[in-house]
Amino acid sequence: MTIAAVERYLFDLKNDVLLQEQLASSPDLTFQGYDLTGRERSALSTGDLEWLWLAGVHPLLLAPFSRFLGISASDYRARMGKLAGLRTITSTAVSAPGDGDPR
């Protein structure tokens, strides 16, 4: 699974107007240059947000992607809400030397 490639695609999509326009007209062409599996391409093409979430894609990339697909914020929240508790996101605090953090 290449979740990093999926996240790179979603990041680029969020920031590239030409890629956004291409998504609307020729979705398969937008995947060129990204090392995506067939399942990942399928999930992106069909808007399978649930599969993408469970596969590990960060929600801050999924939310804007859902808007490109025409999914309202309320529908997005409802769909993601059904997945509550099925995946845990953890974060490790990293501090720079001398920033006052005692760790």
For each residue, the residues with C-beta under 8 A, 3 or more apart:
1: 37 40 55 56
2: 5 6 35 36 37 40
3: 6 7 55 56 57
4: 7 8
5: 2 8 9 34 35 36 40
6: 2 3 9 10 34 36 40 44 52 55 57
7: 3 4 10 11 57 58 61
8: 4 5 11 12 34
9: 5 6 12 13 30 31 34 36 44
10: 6 7 13 14 57 61 62 64 65
11: 7 8 14 15 61
12: 8 9 15 16 19
13: 9 10 16 19 20 23 30 64 65 68
14: 10 11 61 64 65
15: 11 12
16: 12 13 19 20
17: 20 21
18: 21 22
19: 12 13 16 22 23 30
20: 13 16 17 23 24 68
21: 17 18 24 25
22: 18 19 25 26 27 29 30
23: 13 19 20 27 30 68
24: 20 21
25: 21 22
26: 22 29 30
27: 22 23 30 31 44 45
28: 31 41 45
29: 22 26 32
30: 9 13 19 22 23 26 27
31: 9 27 28 34 36 41 44
32: 29
33:
34: 5 6 8 9 31
35: 2 5
36: 2 5 6 9 31 40 41 44
37: 1 2 40 41
38: 41 42
39: 42 43 51
40: 1 2 5 6 36 37 43 44 55
41: 28 31 36 37 38 44 45
42: 38 39 45 46 48
43: 39 40 46 47 48 51 52 55
44: 6 9 27 31 36 40 41 47 48 52 65
45: 27 28 41 42
46: 42 43
47: 43 44 66 69 71
48: 42 43 44 51 52
49: 52 53 62 65 66 71 76 79 80
50: 53 54 79 82 83
51: 39 43 48 54 55
52: 6 43 44 48 49 55 57 62
53: 49 50 57 59 62 80 83 87
54: 50 51 83 86 87
55: 1 3 6 40 43 51 52
56: 1 3 87
57: 3 6 7 10 52 53 61 62
58: 7 61 62 89
59: 53 62 63 80 89
60: 63 64
61: 7 10 11 14 57 58 64 65
62: 10 49 52 53 57 58 59 65 66 76 80
63: 59 60 66 67 73 76
64: 10 13 14 60 61 67 68
65: 10 13 14 44 49 61 62 68 69
66: 47 49 62 63 69 71 75 76
67: 63 64 70 71 73 76
68: 13 20 23 64 65
69: 47 65 66
70: 67
71: 47 49 66 67 75 76 79
72: 75 76
73: 63 67 76 77
74: 77 78
75: 66 71 72 78 79
76: 49 62 63 66 67 71 72 73 79 80
77: 73 74 80 81
78: 74 75 81 82
79: 49 50 71 75 76 82 83
80: 49 53 59 62 76 77 83 84
81: 77 78 84
82: 50 78 79
83: 50 53 54 79 80 86 87
84: 80 81
85:
86: 54 83
87: 53 54 56 83
88:
89: 58 59
90:
91:
92:
93: 101 103
94:
95: 99 101 103
96: 99
97:
98:
99: 95 96
100:
101: 93 95
102:
103: 93 95
